[in-house]
Amino acid sequence: MDLRASSEARSLGLKLILVGALAFLLWIPAMLVYALIWDRSTRADEVKTEIYQLAGGRQTISGPIILAPGVIDTGKTDKDGAAITRTTVVAFTPQTLSIDAPTKTSVRRRSIYEATIFDADIVMKGRFGALKAPRPAEGVLSIDWDRAVLAVKFSSGAGLKGVREALQLKLNGRPVRAAFEPGFDTLRGLDEGPGTASFYATGISAALPIDNPQNGFSFELALPLSGGGALYFAPVGEQTSVSIKADWPDPSFQGAYLPDTRKITDKGFSAQWRIPYLARGLPRSFVAQGNLDILDQGKSFGVEFIATASPYQSVSRALKYALMFLGIVFLTFFLFEATMGARAHPAQYILLGATQVIFYLLVLAFSEHIGFGPAFALTAGATVLLTGYYAATVFRSLLHGLIAFTAFSGAYGLIYLLMKSEDYALLIGSVTAFGAIALTMFITRNLDWYGARIKE
């Protein structure tokens, strides 16, 4: 090999190092696209939350339960000899509870963002057994049964917006004209005067005076409820069963319990839960310490009405492998130089890499308007055609352009798999990286990177 061949071989080695450095430099603007994705997804979440709140929010329903004010005589007296007492609220859970929640969903739009709203016609059936007061930690508890209420707790005040119609109540199979009110009006006097306990909870309640707490009764409560994003229930019954059926094809079952049975089709889903007494982690009756969070915290379960075609998740997943795909594109051009005697200027590598970075930006922009699938097909097709044409022009060879077009088509096919496959993204990415390096090593196995020595 002469001096010129040795110089060309050494220049290929230096160019490979330069190409690697360019890939790292162009990775920086790719990460700026990642920051843009975070900003856009945050804005989308804010808009979704606003729409959800207008419809009633993410609903978590705990009830029905019976609440009654009580007085605890501590058995102690003050300096004047008066008995020291404390007022509190006592909660009683139903013996059995069956909830049926047929649900219809709809998609609301604000600007380019979407949010899933639902309308559920919830029917709660069950039975309260004999109501036995819990034993307080100290003293004796007496309950004012005349001020008892039938209550349903909501997770937030916004949940009351979702009540579409008046609630219908039946006791022992007979309709009852119950005047449901927001909050728990009959218990508000508890926070007045010394020695009393304040009580706060969000929900609805109706007066339900109880003549004989030892006599059980059955109930049926119809609750037409709207909300956004998610519908959860708390297992307040000693034996709780919940059935949700909806026309949403992409449910995500979340919470403390997974459904015992479920069926998911393109037209919707159905799911059933059965929670026994020991599994719910809640006593039959208890003294509410200021609120009713014990009903649902860490115990609620239900369904999220998620949108699986989120462009932000898909594009951000692919951006994690942006450096690898920049390297694949650059390696393709480099192998043309190393094996076919073609030459490309570093400036042309920069233009090629910038095209790949802008590809992610285009996918994000178009996905917000036409959906991820069409956006990817449009932008990937345009990018592959452009880079194939550019390769044919730079190397002055139609064959080189066709080879580049084929290589880039395969690369973008892998990008699509990464964007769509959450569970196998790491496997696909790592195998692709190994394959690219192995192919480069194979093609350049006979290349003399140092060049021939000059004989003296």
N, C-alpha and C positions, 0 to 999 in steps of 0.2 A: 504494500500500500504506500502511495506517495504522500508528500506533505499535505497536499490538498485533501486527500481521503482521510488522513489522520485528523486534520482540522475539522472536517465535516463531522466525523464521528464524535470528536470532543464537543462540538457545538450542539449536537443532539443531546448529550448528557446535560450540558448547561441549560438547554431549552426545557428539558424535562423538569429540572429544578425550578426554572422560571415559571413554567406552566403550573406547577404545584403552588408556588407563591401567589400567582394570580387567582387560583381557585380560592385560596384563603382570603384574599383581599375582596373578591366578589361575594364571599360568604357574608361579609359585613352588611351590605345593603339588603341581602336576603333576610337577615335578622331584623332589619328595620321594617320589612314587610310583616314579620312576625309581630312586631310592636303595633303595627297598624291593625292587624287581626285582633289583637287584644282590645284595642280601643273600640273597634267596630262591634265586637262581641259584647263588650260591656254596655255599649249603647243599646244593642238589641235586647239585652237582659233588662235594662232599665225600662224600655218601652213595654216589654212583656209584663213586667211587674205592675206598671201603671194600668195596663188593660186588665190584668188579673184583679187588681184592687177594685176597679170599677164594677166588675162582675161578681165580686164577693171574695176574691182571693183564693189562696190554696186552703181548702176546707179540711178541718179535722173535727169530727163530730164525736162527742163523748156523752152518751146518754141513751135513753132517759134514766135519771136517778131521782131519788127523793131526798130533799134537803129539809131539815127542820132545825129551828133554833133550840139551844139547850143551855142549861145552867149547871155549872160544876160547883158543888159545895165542897170546898177544900177541907172542911172540918176545923178550920182555924178561925180565930177572931182577931179583930184589930184592938187598938188600945182602948177603944170605947166599948168593947165587948160585942160589937156587931160581927156577924158571920162574914167571912171573906169568901166571895164567890167570883166566878168567871163565866162570862157568856161565850158561847161558841156556836159553831154550826156542825151538825152531824149529817153525814151522807150515808144513804142506804142504796146498795146496788141491786138490780133485779136478779131473781133466781135463774131465769132463762131469758135470752135475748136473741131474736132472729131479725136480721136486717136484710132487706131486699132493695137493691139500688139500680134499677134500669136507668141507663144514662145515654143521652144524646150529646154529641160534640159538634162544634162548629169552629171555624177559623176566622178570627178577626184580624184586620190589617190596619196598621197605622204607618203611612208612608210606605217604606219597603219592608217593614218588619211585620211578623205574624205572631199571633198568640192563640192558643187553644182554649176555648171556653166550653163548659159543659153545663147541661141541665139534667139534674137527677131527680127522679120521683121516688124519694126514699120512704119506705114503709118499715117501721120498727114494731115488732110484735114480741110479746113475752109475758112474764108473770113475776110479780113480787110475792115472795113468801112472807112468813111471819117476820115482822120488823123487830129485831133485837138490838138494843143500843149497845155500843162498845163500852168496855170498861176503861175509864180514864186512868192516866198514870197515877193520879192521886184524887181522893175525894169521891163524891157520889154525883152521878150525872142524872138530871131530870130533863125530859124533853117536852117542849110545848107542841103537841101534835096538832093543835088548832091552827098553827102558823106554818104547817108543812107545805112544801111546793113540789110540783113535778118539774124537773129542770133538765135542760139539754145544754151542755157546755160547748161553746165554739172556741176555736183556737185564737181568734182575734176579733176585735170590733168590726173589722171589715167584713167578716163572715155574715153578719146580720144583713148586709146589703143583698146577699144571695137568696134570702127567703122570698120566693116569688108569690106565694099565696098564703092565706090563713091556714094554720095547722088544724088538722082534724083528729080528734081524740075519741077513742072508745075505751070504756072500762067495763070489764066483764061482758064484752060483746055488745054493749049499748052505747050509742053516741052520747057524748057529754059536751055541753056548751062551756068549754074552758076558755077563759080570757087570757091568752098568752101575752106576756109583756116582755120587752127587752130587759135583760138583766134579771136581778133577783130582788124585786122591790120589797117583799115581805121580810127580807133579812137585813135591810139597810139600817134599822135601828140598833143593830149590834155595835156600831162604832160610836155610840153616844154614851157619855158618862164614864166615870171611873170604873175600873175593874172589868171593862168590856173588851171584846176582841173584834178588831176590824175584819171585814170579809170582802174579798174582791174576786169576781170571775166574770167572764164575758159569755153571754148566751141568752137563752129565753127560758121563761118559767111561767107556771100557772098555779094559782092557789089550789091546794088539794088537802083540805082538812081530813084528818084520819080519826075516826071514832074509836076503832079497836085495832091497834097495831098488830095484834095476833092473827087477824083475818087477812089472808092473802087475797090478791086480785089480779086478774089478767088485764092487759092493756094492748092497744094498737094505736100508733101515732103515725100519721102521714105528714111528711115534711118535704114539700117541693123546694128544692135547693139548687141554686146556680153557683158557679165558682170558676176558677181558672187554674189550669196547670196540674192540679192534683186533688184527689179525693181520698181522705183517710178516715178511719174509724178507730175508736178505742174499745177494747174488750171489757166493757163494764159489767156484763152479765157473768154470773157464775158459770154458765155455759153459753158461749157466744158463737153464733154462726152468722157469716156475712156472705152475701152473694152480690157481685157486681157484674153487670152485662152492659157493654157499650159498643158503639159503632166505630171505635178507634182501632186501627190495625197495628199500632206500635206502642203497646203498653209497657211500662216498666214497673214491676211489682217491688215495692220498697217497704221499709218499716221493720218492726220487731218480729213479724211472722210472715213467712211465704205462704201462698195459697196451697191448700191441700190438693185441689184440682184446678186445672186451667185449660182453656182451649183458645188458640189464637189463629185467626184466618185473615185473609185480605179484606174481609168485610167487617171485622171487629173481633171482640174477645169476650170470654166469660171466665169468671174465677170465683172460687168458693174457699172460705176460711172457716175453720172450726177451732175455737180456743177453749180448752177446759179450764176449770177453776184454778188448779194448781199452776198452770202455765201462765196465767195472766198476771200473777204477782201483785194482787190487790185484795185486801180483806173485804168481807161481806158488808161491813159497815165500819166507819172510821170518823174520827174527829178531824174536820178540815181545819188546818192551821193557816188561816188567812186566805187561802185560795184552794182551787181544785186541780192544781197541776199534777197531783198524784194520779189522776185519771188517765192522762195521755202521755206524760213525759216518759220516753223510753218504751212505751207500750203500744202506741198507735201503729197501724199498718194500712196499706191501701195501694193505690195505683197512681203513677205519674203519666200524664198524657204528653209524652215527649215527641219531638219532631226529630226523626233519625237523619233527615237530610240537611243537617246543619253545615253550611259551607265553612264556617269558622273552624269547627273541629277537624274537618277533612283537610283543609289547606294547612292548618297548623301542624297536623300529623306529618304531612309530606315535607314541610319546611324543616323538620328535624333531620331529614336526610338530604337537605339541599346541597351541602358540601360534597356529599358522595356523588350526586348526579351532575354537579358542575365538573367534578373530576372525570366522570364517564364521558361527558361531551368533549372535554379537553383531550382526554386520552384517545378518543376516536380521531381527532385531528392530528394528534402527535403520531399515532401509528401510521397515518397516511404519509407523514414526513419520513418516518423511520424505515418504512418498507417499500414505498413506491417512488422515492426520490422527489416527492413534492415538497414545497416550502410554504409556510404561513408566517406572517409577521406577528409579533406579540400584540400589536394593536388589533389585529384581526381576531386573536383569541379574546381580547377584552370585549369587542363587539359581540362575539358569540356568547360569552358569559353573561353580558348584560341582557341579551335576549332571554336567557333562561331565568334570570331574576325577574324580569318584567312579566314573564309567563305566570308566575305565582300571583303577581298583582292583578293581572287580567282575569285569572280564574276567580279571585276573590270578588272583583268588581262585577263581573257578569253573573256570578252565582247569586248575588243579592237580588238580581232582577229576573233571571230566567231559570234558576235552579242549578244545582251543582253538575248534574249529568250533561245537559246541553252546553253549559259553560265550559266544562272541561273538553268536550269534543270540539267545540269551536276554537278555543285558544290553543289546544294541543295540536290540532290539525294545521292551524296557521303557523305555529312555531316550527313544526317539523318541516313543512313546505319551505319556509324561509331559510332554515338552516341547511336543508338539502340543496336548495338553489345556491346558497352562499358557498357551500363546499364545492359544488361544481364550478362556480365562478373563480374561487380562490385557487383551486388546483387545476383549473382549465381542463376538466375532464368530466364528461357526463357519467362515466362509470363511478368516479369518486363521489359524485353527487347522489347516485342511486344507492351506493353503499352507506353513505352518511344518512340518507333518508331512512333506509332500513334499520340502521343502528339506533337512530333517534326515535323511530316508531316503537321499537322494543323498549327503549328507556322510558318513554312516556307511558307505555303500557304498564310498566312496573310502578311508575309514579301513581297511576290510577289505582292500582291494587293497594298501594300504601295508603292512599287517601280514603279508600272504602273499607279497608280491613283493619279494624282496631286490634283484634286479638292476634293477628299474624303479621302485623307491621314489622316488628323486630326481626322475625324469622326471614321475611322477604328481603328486608334491607340488608341484613348481615350476609345472606346467601348471595345477593346481588353484588355486594362489595367484594366478597371473596372471588366470585366469578370474574369480575372486571380485572382484578389484579392477576388472577391465574391466566386469563386470556392475554393480557399484556406481557406477562413473563414468557408465555409460549411463543408469541409472535416475535418477540425481541430476543429469543434465546441465542441466536447466532450472531447478534449484533456486537461488534467489537467497539465497546464504549471508549476505550483508550486510543484505538487506532494502531496501525503497525509501526513498530520502531524503525528508525532509519539506520540502515547499516552504515557503519563508518568504513 
